[in-house]
């Protein structure tokens, strides 16, 4: 079975497709880094939409999602954006945890796996 990789870097690939499964690396905000959890989540989900499209799929085929928040008290703020974005009736298995992220300007990181 072939493996396709997109946005390949020296440390990781942003998107990996193996068979009919699409794996995304953790996505953080670039333009809105340092802004509110709402703004960062909106940007991240937009980036995820683009990555999924590049791999030939979309959010209606999400299998799982892992969401990292630097402050679990922002869970409701992040969920307000997530709930408006996620495909109704096609919600993935999901975990949300509080964690330190790679740099202080990031307050949200989201990683997903989807079917093609």
N, C-alpha and C positions, 0 to 999 in steps of 0.2 A: 504494500500500500504506500502510495507516495505521500510525501510531506511537502507542503508549500509554506514558505515563510515570507512575511511582509514587514517592511521597516526593520531590517536586520541591522543590528548594532554589534559592537564588540562584546557586549555583556549579555544582551538578550534580543529577542525578536518581539516586536509589539503584537504581532498576530501570527499564529501557527495553525495551519489546517492539516489535519490528519484524517484521511477518509472523509467521513461526513460530520466531523466534529471540529469546531472552531474554538481555539483557546486564545484569550486576550490576556496580555500582561496587565498588571495594575495600571490604571489610568489616573493621572492627576491633572489638575487644571494648569494651564500655561498662561493664558491671558488674564485669568481672574485669580491667580495665586495671590494669597494675602487678603482676598476679599471674603465676603460672607460664605458660610456653608451653602446657602441657597445658590449664590452665583457660581461657586465652584462645582456644585452638583449639576447644575444646568449645563455648564461647559463640558464636564466629564461625560454626561449622557449623550451630548451632541457628538463628542469625539467617538464614543462607543458606537453610535449609529453609523458613523463613517467607516470605522474599522469593520463592522459587521457587513456593511454593503460591499466593501472591498473584497471580503471573503465569500461573497455570494449568499448572504443570509440577512436576517433582521431580528429585531428584538422580540418578535412573536415566537421565535424559536429558541429563546434562552432556556438553558437547562439549569444553570446555577449562577449565583452571584455571591461574591464576598465583598462586603463594604467595611472599610476601615475608617473610623472617625478618631480624631485626636481628642475629642471630648464627647463622651456618650450623652451628655446633656443636650447635644445638638441633634440627637436621633429624630426628634419630631420635625425639625427644620429640614433635614435631609429627606425624611419620608414624605413630606409635603410635595417635594419636587419629584421624587421617585414615583409616587402614586399617580401623578399626572402624566408620567412618561411610560411606565410599564404597560405592556399589552394586556388589556382586560381579558381574563379567562386563560391567559398563557403565562401566568406568573411563575418564575423559576423557584427552585429551592434556593434559600438565601440565609446567609449568616451576616450579622453586623457586630463588629467588635471595636472596642476602644484600643488604640495602638499609637505608638510614636511613629511618625512617618519620616521620610528621608530628609526633609528640610522643614523648618518652622513655618514657612508660608503655605504649606499644604495642610488642609484640615480634613480633607476627604480623599480617599483612594478607592476605586472600584475595579474589581476584576470579574470577568464573566466567562462562561463557557456556553456555547450555543451549538445547535445542530444546523446542518445546511439544509 
